[in-house]
Amino acid sequence: MYAVIQDGGREFKVADGDTVEIDLRKSSAAGDEIVFDRVLLVRSDEDVVVGTPMVEGASVTATVEGEVKGEKIIAYKYKRRKGYHRKKGHRQRYTRVRITGISV
């Protein structure tokens, strides 16, 4: 069984036991439970339920494992022959969650 959920403007295909990195939620600590109610699709062994746009009554529960950092991204700007260059780095923070259940 798997589901497609929407969180933070992105869609994730999740199954029971998967680990997903979602946008940072500062209010969530390790061990907290999160319920995703924006479920777009649920696939079980026998059938597929597609929402219009959301599946009514479906939810996905997850347990917060902690905060993690993504890879570093470098933004480099320069103008040729002018001696101008700027280097700026960014590292996104995420909340890592483990999917514990899918209900329809």
Secondary structure as GFF3:
##gff-version 3
##sequence-region A 1 104
A	DSSP	beta_strand	2	7	.	.	.	ID=ss1
A	DSSP	beta_strand	10	15	.	.	.	ID=ss2
A	DSSP	beta_strand	19	23	.	.	.	ID=ss3
A	DSSP	beta_strand	33	36	.	.	.	ID=ss4
A	DSSP	beta_strand	39	43	.	.	.	ID=ss5
A	DSSP	beta_strand	48	50	.	.	.	ID=ss6
A	DSSP	beta_strand	59	79	.	.	.	ID=ss7
A	DSSP	beta_strand	84	103	.	.	.	ID=ss8
###
